[in-house]
Amino acid sequence: MALWAATFMEHWKRKQMRLNYHWDLTGFEEEDHPRAEYEARVLEKSLRRECKHKKTDKVKLTWRDRFPAYLTNLVSIVFMVAVTFAIVLGVIIYRISTAAALAMASSPAVRSNIRVTVTATAVIINLVVIILLDEAYGCVARWLTQIEVPKTEKSFEDRLIFKAFLLKFVNSYTPIFYVAFFKGRFVGRPGDYVYIFRSFRMEECAPGGCLMELCIQLSIIMLGKQLIQNNLFEIGIPKMKKLIRSLRLKHRGPSAREHVRRRQRYEVDYTLEPYAGLTPEYMEMIIQFGFVTLFVASFPLAPLFALLNNVIEIRLDAKKFVTELRRPVAVRAKDIGIWYNILRGVGKLAVIINAFVISFTSDFIPRLVYLYMYSKNGTMHGFLNHTLSSFNVSDFQDGTAPNDPLDLGYEVQICRYKDYREPPWSEHKYDISKDFWAVLAARLAFVIVFQNLVMFMSDFVDWLIPDIPKDISLQIHKEKVLMVDLFMREEQDRRQLLGTWMDGDGDGDGPEGRGQHRNHQSPAWPQGPGAGDGSDPDPEQLGSAL
């Protein structure tokens, strides 16, 4: 997937260059005109200076003028990130408390499906919260950008996109990061568990690890966002607003309905939803790109679902832009701007995250360590026993021992749990064993090797695929050669004309020479002083005329 992301970015650059050439944008430079809000703030500042009898030359907004806005931005972003973390913590507490409540249920069927029930309901809660916060964070990001008063429209768009992406990135991926890297890491051990509010134990992963739960979490959030937020909301909200407008017209009477039937096309289009720009469309694709690349090791079907969603999204967006929205205002742009840098950043981050997912979330590295370091016959026989540690039930703290009798017919003295710790008969009982450090070293080594290898291969793909297609580069080179030839020809003609004029001026001392010089002149000579009395034109005028 990392190589696919690098190849995709390179082919996008080639496609972008081809579009630039066909749309005649190769030499296009965007004009950065100051925004009206910026000009108004500059005018206010200049008026204040005039009142204080100060000079008003080159008045502009400095960082001191924007410092309150910058401080507000920083505090607001930190606060909203903290809100996102608090919501994730609330969902964690919900999972722990719900699991404890279901464990005390009388029905065996309920107790046997605790993990599935808790995981599914918690993911649905996360999905609803993510969708709601996405809408709120978009409005907050626009407000924070407006109070900064950027100078140009391009600067405004770049800052808005960066803030909105940062907030939505944290909002969309925080629950997934928790399951991938934090769940089951801080639970303690039997006899010394970590408790929340002194009542609820921190939740653990399934015996097989958190990779399957991460797959469930990622699939529900990704598919839910695509189905609800990207598809239903995009079509449903404009249609609902159109229905409300039509119901209002029915209550106005027959005269209003007759007026509606006679309206011109531009009047009908004006009642459609205003065009809000392409930022929401790009944001959908960037978040989807993150779902596809960041955690693909845990959900390999993510690219397939993204492809199916995009096939549907193309038709839905076409219908929305044609029938539900006003016509967009066409603006020339050389590229997709800051979105390309965000795509590259997500592609680089995906390599690191997938390395950690493979290394720390799955059992891939512990299996390899056991196979090559501890296996006696070169097979995986005995691996499960190797990953389990022993615990003496007499070491349970008061009130923490299990209440349920196992009805095994004998008294249990030693139980097993998944961890790398010293046995209770060891001198340093329940301390972390050397097997843990061996596995940790192998995991970190895998992350380093995997990251550098994939980064090198991605950079190699980047170097291997040229940014400009060969036919386009040849065509641009030919055009440059033709332009240089044209300029050289014009310069040569100008020099010949000047040389001819200088030769004629040197040969025309007498009346005949002046007459020949006049006959040699073009009727397009500039008319200046002495032009009618046979005097020669000024060389500077001649050069400007040429």
C-alpha positions as CSV (number, residue, x, y, z in Angstrom):
1,M,0.0,0.0,0.0
2,A,2.9,2.3,0.7
3,L,4.3,1.7,-2.8
4,W,0.8,2.1,-4.2
5,A,0.5,5.5,-2.5
6,A,3.9,6.6,-3.8
7,T,2.9,5.5,-7.3
8,F,-0.5,7.2,-7.1
9,M,1.2,10.5,-6.1
10,E,3.6,10.3,-8.9
11,H,1.0,9.6,-11.5
12,W,-1.2,12.4,-10.1
13,K,1.7,14.8,-10.6
14,R,2.0,13.6,-14.2
15,K,-1.8,13.9,-14.8
16,Q,-1.6,17.4,-13.2
17,M,1.2,18.4,-15.6
18,R,-0.7,17.1,-18.6
19,L,-3.8,19.1,-17.5
20,N,-1.7,22.2,-17.0
21,Y,-0.4,21.9,-20.5
22,H,-3.7,21.2,-22.2
23,W,-5.4,24.0,-20.3
24,D,-2.5,26.5,-21.0
25,L,-1.5,26.9,-17.3
26,T,2.2,26.0,-17.6
27,G,3.2,29.7,-17.1
28,F,0.2,30.7,-15.1
29,E,0.9,32.6,-11.9
30,E,-2.0,33.1,-9.4
31,E,-2.7,36.7,-8.6
32,D,-2.9,37.2,-4.8
33,H,-5.2,40.1,-4.4
34,P,-5.8,41.3,-0.8
35,R,-9.1,40.2,0.7
36,A,-11.8,42.8,1.6
37,E,-11.6,42.0,5.3
38,Y,-7.8,42.5,5.3
39,E,-8.2,45.9,3.5
40,A,-10.8,46.9,6.0
41,R,-8.5,46.1,9.0
42,V,-5.6,47.9,7.3
43,L,-7.9,50.9,6.8
44,E,-8.9,50.9,10.5
45,K,-5.3,50.7,11.5
46,S,-4.3,53.6,9.2
47,L,-7.2,55.7,10.6
48,R,-6.0,55.1,14.1
49,R,-2.5,56.2,13.2
50,E,-3.8,59.3,11.6
51,C,-5.7,60.2,14.8
52,K,-2.4,59.8,16.7
53,H,-0.6,62.0,14.1
54,K,1.6,59.2,12.9
55,K,2.8,58.4,9.5
56,T,0.5,56.1,7.5
57,D,3.0,54.9,4.8
58,K,2.8,51.1,4.0
59,V,0.4,50.2,6.7
60,K,0.0,46.4,7.1
61,L,-1.1,43.9,9.7
62,T,1.8,42.5,11.8
63,W,2.0,39.6,14.1
64,R,1.3,42.0,17.0
65,D,-2.1,42.8,15.4
66,R,-2.8,39.1,14.9
67,F,-1.5,37.9,18.3
68,P,-4.9,37.7,20.0
69,A,-6.2,35.7,17.0
70,Y,-3.2,33.4,17.1
71,L,-3.7,32.9,20.9
72,T,-7.4,32.2,20.4
73,N,-6.5,29.7,17.6
74,L,-4.0,27.8,19.8
75,V,-6.3,27.6,22.9
76,S,-9.3,26.6,20.8
77,I,-7.5,23.8,18.9
78,V,-6.0,22.5,22.1
79,F,-9.4,22.6,23.8
80,M,-11.1,20.8,20.9
81,V,-8.4,18.1,20.8
82,A,-8.9,17.7,24.5
83,V,-12.7,17.3,23.9
84,T,-12.0,14.6,21.4
85,F,-9.8,12.7,23.9
86,A,-12.4,13.2,26.6
87,I,-15.1,11.7,24.4
88,V,-12.8,8.7,23.7
89,L,-12.2,8.3,27.4
90,G,-16.0,8.5,28.0
91,V,-16.5,5.7,25.5
92,I,-13.7,3.6,27.2
93,I,-15.5,4.0,30.6
94,Y,-18.8,3.0,28.8
95,R,-17.1,-0.1,27.5
96,I,-15.7,-1.0,30.9
97,S,-18.9,-0.4,32.8
98,T,-21.1,-2.1,30.2
99,A,-18.8,-5.2,30.2
100,A,-19.0,-5.3,34.0
101,A,-22.8,-5.0,34.0
102,L,-23.2,-7.7,31.4
103,A,-20.8,-10.0,33.2
104,M,-23.2,-10.0,36.2
105,A,-26.2,-10.9,34.0
106,S,-28.0,-14.1,34.7
107,S,-28.3,-15.2,31.1
108,P,-25.4,-17.4,29.8
109,A,-26.0,-16.2,26.2
110,V,-25.4,-12.5,27.3
111,R,-22.3,-13.4,29.2
112,S,-20.8,-15.3,26.3
113,N,-21.3,-12.4,23.9
114,I,-20.0,-9.6,26.1
115,R,-17.0,-8.7,23.9
116,V,-19.0,-8.5,20.7
117,T,-21.8,-6.5,22.2
118,V,-19.6,-4.0,23.9
119,T,-17.4,-3.6,20.8
120,A,-20.3,-3.1,18.4
121,T,-22.2,-0.6,20.6
122,A,-19.0,1.4,21.4
123,V,-18.0,1.7,17.7
124,I,-21.5,2.9,16.8
125,I,-21.3,5.6,19.6
126,N,-17.9,6.6,18.2
127,L,-19.3,6.8,14.7
128,V,-22.2,9.1,15.7
129,V,-19.9,11.4,17.7
130,I,-17.4,11.6,14.9
131,I,-20.1,12.6,12.4
132,L,-21.5,15.3,14.7
133,L,-18.0,16.7,15.7
134,D,-17.0,16.8,12.0
135,E,-19.7,19.3,11.2
136,A,-18.9,21.3,14.3
137,Y,-15.2,21.3,13.7
138,G,-15.7,22.6,10.1
139,C,-17.6,25.6,11.4
140,V,-15.0,26.3,14.2
141,A,-12.1,26.0,11.7
142,R,-13.7,28.6,9.5
143,W,-14.3,31.0,12.4
144,L,-10.7,30.6,13.6
145,T,-9.4,31.4,10.2
146,Q,-11.6,34.5,9.8
147,I,-10.4,36.1,13.0
148,E,-6.8,35.7,11.8
149,V,-7.6,38.0,8.8
150,P,-5.3,36.4,6.2
151,K,-4.1,38.8,3.5
152,T,-5.0,36.8,0.4
153,E,-7.7,34.3,-0.6
154,K,-5.1,31.6,-1.2
155,S,-3.7,32.1,2.3
156,F,-7.2,32.0,3.8
157,E,-8.0,28.7,2.0
158,D,-4.6,27.1,3.1
159,R,-5.1,28.0,6.7
160,L,-8.7,26.9,6.7
161,I,-7.9,23.6,5.1
162,F,-5.0,22.9,7.5
163,K,-7.1,23.6,10.6
164,A,-10.1,21.6,9.4
165,F,-7.9,18.7,8.4
166,L,-6.1,18.7,11.8
167,L,-9.3,18.7,13.8
168,K,-11.0,16.1,11.6
169,F,-7.9,13.9,11.5
170,V,-7.8,13.8,15.3
171,N,-11.6,13.3,15.5
172,S,-11.7,10.4,13.0
173,Y,-8.6,8.5,14.0
174,T,-8.4,8.9,17.8
175,P,-10.7,5.9,18.6
176,I,-8.7,3.7,16.1
177,F,-5.4,4.8,17.5
178,Y,-6.6,3.8,21.0
179,V,-7.5,0.3,20.0
180,A,-4.4,-0.1,17.9
181,F,-1.7,1.1,20.4
182,F,-3.2,1.7,23.8
183,K,-5.9,-0.8,24.6
184,G,-4.6,-3.7,26.7
185,R,-1.2,-2.0,27.3
186,F,-1.9,-0.6,30.8
187,V,-4.0,-3.2,32.5
188,G,-1.5,-4.4,35.0
189,R,-1.3,-8.1,36.0
190,P,-3.3,-10.5,38.2
191,G,-3.0,-9.3,41.8
192,D,-2.0,-5.8,40.7
193,Y,-4.6,-4.6,38.2
194,V,-5.1,-1.0,37.1
195,Y,-8.5,0.3,38.1
196,I,-10.6,3.4,37.0
197,F,-12.4,5.1,39.8
198,R,-11.2,2.3,42.1
199,S,-14.1,0.1,40.7
200,F,-13.5,-0.8,37.1
201,R,-10.5,-2.7,35.7
202,M,-8.9,-1.3,32.5
203,E,-10.2,-3.3,29.5
204,E,-8.0,-5.9,27.9
205,C,-7.6,-7.2,24.4
206,A,-9.1,-10.5,23.3
207,P,-6.8,-13.6,23.9
208,G,-5.8,-13.4,20.2
209,G,-4.9,-9.7,20.5
210,C,-6.5,-6.4,19.4
211,L,-6.0,-6.8,15.7
212,M,-9.5,-8.2,15.0
213,E,-11.1,-5.6,17.2
214,L,-9.1,-2.9,15.3
215,C,-10.5,-4.4,12.0
216,I,-14.1,-4.2,13.3
217,Q,-13.6,-0.6,14.6
218,L,-12.0,0.6,11.3
219,S,-14.5,-1.1,9.1
220,I,-17.6,0.3,10.9
221,I,-16.2,3.8,11.2
222,M,-15.0,3.9,7.6
223,L,-18.1,2.4,6.0
224,G,-20.4,4.4,8.3
225,K,-18.8,7.7,7.4
226,Q,-18.9,6.9,3.7
227,L,-22.5,5.8,3.8
228,I,-24.0,8.4,6.1
229,Q,-21.8,11.5,5.9
230,N,-20.5,11.2,2.3
231,N,-23.6,9.9,0.6
232,L,-26.8,10.3,2.5
233,F,-26.0,13.8,3.9
234,E,-24.7,15.1,0.5
235,I,-27.9,14.2,-1.3
236,G,-30.4,14.1,1.5
237,I,-29.8,17.5,3.0
238,P,-30.2,19.5,-0.3
239,K,-33.3,17.5,-1.2
240,M,-34.8,18.1,2.2
241,K,-34.2,21.8,1.9
242,K,-35.7,21.8,-1.6
243,L,-38.8,19.9,-0.2
244,I,-39.2,22.5,2.5
245,R,-39.1,25.3,-0.1
246,S,-41.7,23.6,-2.2
247,L,-44.0,23.1,0.8
248,R,-43.7,26.7,1.6
249,L,-44.7,27.6,-2.0
250,K,-47.8,25.5,-1.8
251,H,-49.0,27.4,1.2
252,R,-48.6,30.8,-0.6
253,G,-51.6,30.2,-2.9
254,P,-52.1,29.7,-6.6
255,S,-50.7,33.1,-7.6
256,A,-47.3,32.3,-6.1
257,R,-47.3,28.9,-7.8
258,E,-48.1,30.5,-11.1
259,H,-45.2,32.9,-10.7
260,V,-42.9,30.0,-10.0
261,R,-43.9,28.3,-13.2
262,R,-43.1,31.5,-15.2
263,R,-39.7,32.1,-13.7
264,Q,-36.6,32.3,-15.9
265,R,-33.9,29.6,-15.6
266,Y,-31.5,31.8,-13.6
267,E,-34.3,32.5,-11.1
268,V,-34.9,28.8,-10.7
269,D,-31.1,28.2,-10.2
270,Y,-30.9,31.0,-7.6
271,T,-33.3,29.0,-5.3
272,L,-30.8,26.1,-5.2
273,E,-28.3,25.6,-2.5
274,P,-25.3,28.0,-2.6
275,Y,-22.0,26.5,-3.9
276,A,-19.7,26.0,-0.9
277,G,-16.5,25.2,-2.7
278,L,-14.5,22.0,-3.2
279,T,-13.1,21.8,0.3
280,P,-15.7,19.3,1.6
281,E,-15.1,17.1,-1.4
282,Y,-11.4,17.1,-1.0
283,M,-11.7,16.5,2.7
284,E,-13.8,13.4,2.1
285,M,-11.2,11.9,-0.2
286,I,-8.3,12.8,2.2
287,I,-9.9,11.2,5.2
288,Q,-10.8,8.1,3.0
289,F,-7.1,8.0,1.8
290,G,-6.1,7.9,5.5
291,F,-8.5,5.0,6.2
292,V,-7.1,3.1,3.2
293,T,-3.4,3.7,3.9
294,L,-2.9,4.2,7.7
295,F,-4.3,1.0,9.0
296,V,-4.5,-1.2,5.9
297,A,-2.5,-3.9,7.7
298,S,-5.5,-4.5,10.0
299,F,-8.2,-4.1,7.4
300,P,-7.0,-5.2,3.9
301,L,-10.4,-4.8,2.3
302,A,-10.4,-1.0,2.9
303,P,-9.2,-0.2,-0.6
304,L,-12.0,-2.3,-2.2
305,F,-14.6,-0.5,-0.1
306,A,-13.0,2.8,-1.0
307,L,-13.2,1.9,-4.7
308,L,-16.9,1.0,-4.5
309,N,-17.7,4.1,-2.6
310,N,-15.9,6.3,-5.1
311,V,-17.8,4.7,-8.0
312,I,-21.0,5.7,-6.3
313,E,-19.6,9.1,-5.1
314,I,-18.9,10.1,-8.7
315,R,-22.5,9.7,-9.7
316,L,-23.9,11.3,-6.5
317,D,-21.6,14.3,-6.9
318,A,-22.5,14.7,-10.5
319,K,-26.2,14.8,-9.6
320,K,-25.6,17.1,-6.7
321,F,-23.6,19.6,-8.7
322,V,-26.0,19.6,-11.7
323,T,-29.4,19.5,-9.9
324,E,-29.0,20.5,-6.3
325,L,-26.4,23.3,-6.2
326,R,-25.9,26.6,-7.9
327,R,-23.3,26.8,-10.7
328,P,-19.8,27.0,-9.3
329,V,-17.7,30.1,-10.1
330,A,-14.8,29.0,-12.4
331,V,-11.4,29.9,-11.0
332,R,-8.1,29.2,-12.7
333,A,-5.7,27.1,-10.5
334,K,-2.3,25.6,-11.3
335,D,-2.6,22.6,-8.9
336,I,-4.6,21.4,-5.9
337,G,-2.6,23.5,-3.5
338,I,-2.0,22.4,0.0
339,W,-4.0,19.2,-0.5
340,Y,-1.1,17.6,-2.3
341,N,1.3,18.2,0.7
342,I,-1.4,16.7,3.0
343,L,-1.6,13.6,0.8
344,R,2.2,13.2,0.8
345,G,2.3,13.6,4.6
346,V,-0.5,11.0,5.1
347,G,1.4,8.6,2.8
348,K,4.6,9.0,4.8
349,L,2.8,8.7,8.1
350,A,1.1,5.5,6.9
351,V,4.4,3.7,6.6
352,I,5.3,4.4,10.3
353,I,1.8,3.5,11.6
354,N,1.5,0.2,9.6
355,A,5.0,-0.7,10.9
356,F,3.8,-0.2,14.5
357,V,0.5,-2.1,13.8
358,I,2.3,-5.1,12.4
359,S,4.9,-5.0,15.1
360,F,3.0,-4.2,18.3
361,T,-0.7,-4.9,17.6
362,S,-0.3,-8.3,15.9
363,D,1.5,-11.4,17.0
364,F,3.7,-11.4,13.9
365,I,7.0,-10.5,15.8
366,P,6.4,-12.7,18.9
367,R,5.8,-15.7,16.6
368,L,9.0,-15.0,14.6
369,V,11.0,-14.6,17.9
370,Y,9.7,-17.9,19.2
371,L,10.3,-19.7,15.9
372,Y,14.0,-18.6,15.6
373,M,15.0,-18.3,19.3
374,Y,13.0,-20.7,21.4
375,S,11.5,-23.4,19.2
376,K,13.2,-26.8,19.7
377,N,12.1,-28.3,16.4
378,G,11.6,-25.3,14.2
379,T,7.8,-25.3,14.4
380,M,5.3,-23.1,16.3
381,H,4.5,-26.0,18.7
382,G,4.5,-24.6,22.2
383,F,4.1,-20.9,21.2
384,L,0.9,-20.4,23.2
385,N,2.5,-21.8,26.4
386,H,5.5,-19.6,25.8
387,T,3.4,-16.4,25.8
388,L,1.6,-17.3,29.0
389,S,2.9,-16.5,32.5
390,S,2.0,-18.2,35.8
391,F,0.2,-16.7,38.8
392,N,-0.4,-18.1,42.2
393,V,-4.1,-17.4,43.2
394,S,-3.0,-16.9,46.8
395,D,-1.4,-13.6,45.7
396,F,-4.7,-12.0,44.8
397,Q,-5.4,-8.8,46.8
398,D,-8.5,-8.9,49.1
399,G,-11.7,-8.4,47.2
400,T,-10.1,-8.9,43.7
401,A,-10.2,-12.7,43.4
402,P,-12.9,-14.2,41.0
403,N,-16.1,-15.1,42.7
404,D,-17.3,-17.7,40.1
405,P,-16.3,-21.3,40.9
406,L,-14.9,-23.1,37.9
407,D,-16.4,-26.5,39.0
408,L,-13.3,-28.3,37.8
409,G,-13.4,-30.9,40.6
410,Y,-10.2,-29.7,42.2
411,E,-8.7,-26.6,43.7
412,V,-6.9,-24.2,41.3
413,Q,-3.6,-22.9,42.7
414,I,-1.8,-21.7,39.5
415,C,-3.6,-19.9,36.7
416,R,-2.1,-18.6,33.4
417,Y,-2.3,-15.1,31.8
418,K,-0.9,-13.6,28.7
419,D,2.3,-11.7,29.5
420,Y,6.0,-12.1,29.7
421,R,6.7,-12.1,33.5
422,E,8.6,-14.2,36.0
423,P,6.8,-17.1,37.7
424,P,5.7,-16.9,41.3
425,W,8.4,-19.4,42.4
426,S,11.1,-17.1,41.0
427,E,13.3,-14.9,43.1
428,H,11.9,-11.8,41.4
429,K,8.3,-13.0,41.0
430,Y,6.0,-11.2,38.6
431,D,8.8,-9.0,37.3
432,I,9.1,-8.5,33.5
433,S,11.1,-11.4,32.1
434,K,14.0,-11.3,29.6
435,D,11.6,-12.8,27.0
436,F,9.7,-9.5,27.0
437,W,12.8,-7.5,26.3
438,A,13.8,-9.8,23.5
439,V,10.4,-9.4,21.9
440,L,10.5,-5.7,22.4
441,A,13.9,-5.4,20.8
442,A,12.7,-7.4,17.8
443,R,9.6,-5.3,17.5
444,L,11.6,-2.0,17.5
445,A,14.2,-3.5,15.0
446,F,11.3,-4.5,12.7
447,V,9.9,-1.0,12.9
448,I,13.2,0.6,12.0
449,V,14.0,-1.9,9.1
450,F,10.5,-1.9,7.7
451,Q,10.2,1.9,7.8
452,N,13.5,2.6,6.2
453,L,13.1,-0.2,3.6
454,V,9.6,1.0,2.5
455,M,10.7,4.7,2.6
456,F,13.6,3.8,0.3
457,M,11.4,1.9,-2.1
458,S,8.9,4.7,-2.1
459,D,11.6,7.3,-2.9
460,F,12.9,4.9,-5.6
461,V,9.5,4.8,-7.2
462,D,9.4,8.6,-6.9
463,W,12.8,8.9,-8.7
464,L,11.9,6.3,-11.3
465,I,8.7,7.9,-12.5
466,P,9.3,11.3,-14.0
467,D,7.1,14.2,-12.9
468,I,6.5,15.4,-16.4
469,P,5.3,13.0,-19.2
470,K,7.9,12.7,-22.0
471,D,5.5,13.8,-24.8
472,I,4.6,16.9,-22.8
473,S,8.2,17.8,-21.9
474,L,9.2,17.4,-25.6
475,Q,6.3,19.6,-26.7
476,I,7.2,22.3,-24.1
477,H,10.9,22.1,-25.3
478,K,9.8,22.5,-28.9
479,E,7.7,25.5,-28.0
480,K,10.6,27.1,-26.1
481,V,12.9,26.5,-29.1
482,L,10.4,28.1,-31.4
483,M,10.0,31.1,-29.0
484,V,13.7,31.6,-28.9
485,D,14.0,31.4,-32.7
486,L,11.2,33.9,-33.0
487,F,12.9,36.4,-30.6
488,M,16.2,35.9,-32.4
489,R,14.6,36.5,-35.8
490,E,12.9,39.7,-34.5
491,E,16.2,40.9,-33.0
492,Q,18.1,40.1,-36.2
493,D,15.5,42.0,-38.3
494,R,15.7,44.9,-36.0
495,R,19.5,45.0,-36.2
496,Q,19.3,44.8,-40.1
497,L,16.8,47.6,-40.2
498,L,18.9,49.8,-37.9
499,G,22.0,49.0,-39.9
500,T,20.2,49.9,-43.2
501,W,19.1,53.2,-41.7
502,M,22.6,54.0,-40.4
503,D,24.1,53.2,-43.9
504,G,21.5,55.4,-45.6
505,D,22.3,58.2,-43.2
506,G,26.0,58.0,-43.9
507,D,25.5,58.1,-47.7
508,G,23.0,60.9,-47.8
509,D,25.2,64.1,-47.3
510,G,23.9,65.9,-50.4
511,P,20.4,66.5,-51.8
512,E,20.5,63.3,-53.8
513,G,21.5,61.3,-50.7
514,R,18.8,62.8,-48.7
515,G,16.3,62.2,-51.4
516,Q,17.4,58.6,-51.7
517,H,17.1,58.3,-47.9
518,R,13.6,59.7,-48.0
519,N,12.6,57.2,-50.7
520,H,14.2,54.4,-48.7
521,Q,12.2,55.4,-45.6
522,S,9.1,53.4,-44.6
523,P,5.9,55.5,-44.3
524,A,5.6,54.2,-40.8
525,W,8.5,56.5,-39.4
526,P,7.4,58.3,-36.3
527,Q,6.5,61.9,-37.0
528,G,8.6,64.1,-34.8
529,P,10.2,67.6,-35.0
530,G,11.8,68.1,-38.3
531,A,10.0,65.1,-39.9
532,G,8.6,67.3,-42.6
533,D,11.7,69.2,-43.5
534,G,13.9,66.3,-44.6
535,S,15.7,65.8,-41.3
536,D,16.5,62.3,-40.0
537,P,14.3,60.6,-37.3
538,D,15.6,60.3,-33.8
539,P,17.2,56.8,-33.2
540,E,15.3,56.4,-29.9
541,Q,12.0,57.1,-31.7
542,L,13.0,54.6,-34.3
543,G,13.8,51.9,-31.7
544,S,10.4,52.4,-29.9
545,A,8.6,52.3,-33.2
546,L,10.3,49.0,-34.1
